């Protein structure tokens, strides 16, 4: 009898043990909470010219006061926030010395979403302009010219005479000459002169003849054409007439309005007083440069026709360049910067 009782107890213990083992995971599954699939937000802090802003302070703000994170962008301006909750509107705010704060629109992630913030453009801080209008305006213009002197298409071709800033300061005469000399003495400008001379050498025009002597004369003539046009139309006349020789990028509005803005540029410019007026500087520079070329072109190529032909070509080139500035070169300019 005792043996049967002992066996019964053993079997009962085994059965109860199996019940506990099999019921444990079921109980855990019934009481557990669903796993939240978190996402990520990444981006690159850049300025209005496409240059990265290393070390910028990046803040991720949620709707709750406790959902707040701060980090510094790396040397390439890159930042990343992981483990971001889905379904919550976040704002990303970026600040750096010398720039106004940039803030994103609300960013709400889907579960497991990897979100890349695009078009982060930090504007140059211009708050100092309210302190001393005369002095600060010149200081701001100097800083803006420094930025413009770094603008290159594909990171190579000078693109100094275009303004992307929506509220640029007027240039002083000193800055106008500085910018003109920067273009005239740039190595890429010299390369362009040599290339154009080679093309003319192949076409045997103007009538300088062939050989090294003919090529040298063509290089000299093209260099003189370029320097006289740049200095007269980009510095001398703009200083005397108080006009701005730069192209002011519009970038917004209808396509028709942007085309009209580009087409008008060779004929209408912004004065140092901020008002639009006839572009006597550009037109006068092209005409004066064309007239001066009569002094050193071969006798067979001189005359009134040379002056007005070169003037028409220069004006047409400015129209084409303005259209390119408005619709093409800005994108290529930024691609060249990112490719560095």
C-alpha positions, 0 to 999 in steps of 0.5 A: 500500500505504501509503495502505491502511495509513493508512486502516485505522489511521484506521478502527481509531481511530474504532471504538476511540473509539466503543467508549470513548464508549459504554462509559463511561456503562455503566461509571458506572451499574454501579459507582454507589451508589443515591441515598438520599432524605433526609427532614425533621423539623419542629415548634414548641416550646410550653409546657403552656399552648400558648404558643410558646417562642422560642429553645429549644435543639433537638437531633436525636440519631441512633444514631451519636455523630457523627449529632448536630445542634443548632439554636435555635428561631425567635421563633415556637418553630419548628424544622426539620431537613432531610437526615435519614437514613431508617430510623434512629431519632432523638430530638428533645430540647428545652430552655429556661430555666425549663423541664424538658427535653422528649424525643420518642419514637424518630422513624424516617423513611421515604425523603423523609418530611416529619415534623411533631412534634406535642404538644411541651409543655415543663413548668415547671421545679419543681426549686427546690421542694426547697430551701425548702418554705415560701418556694419553694412560695409562689414557685412558686404566684406563678409559676403564678398569673401563667401562669393570668392569661394563660389566655383562651379564643379569646385573649379570654375569661378562663379564670383559675380552671383549673389544667393543671399536674399538681402545682400549689402551694397558693395563699396568701390574697394570691394568692386575692384577687389572682386574684379581683380579676383576674377581677372587674375584667377588661374581658370580665367587664364586657362580660358584665355589660352583655350579661346586663343587655341580655337582662334588659332585653328580658325586663323582669326583674327588675322595674326597669322600662324605659329607661336607669334600668332598664338601669342598675339591672340593670347594677348588680345583675348587677355586684354579683352577680358581684363578691360571688360571686367575692370570697366564693366565690373569695377570702374563704371559701377564705382562711378555710377554707384551700381552693383555689377553682380547677378542677383539670383531670384530662385523663387516665383514662376518660371516665367518671372525667373526667365524675365529676371535673367533676360533683364539682367544685362540691361537692368541692375541694382543700384547701391541705393537698392533700386533697380535702374538701367545697367549702364555699367554692363552695357558701357563696359562691353561697348568700351572694351569693344572700342578699345580692341580697335587699338590692338587688333590687326588692321584688317579686323578693325572698324565700327563693325568690330566694335558693334559685333563684339558688343553684341556678342558680349551682351548675348553672352551675358544673357546666356550666362544669366539664364544659366545662373538662374536655372543651372549653375546653382545646382552644379555649384552645390554638386561641385561642393559636395563632391570635394 
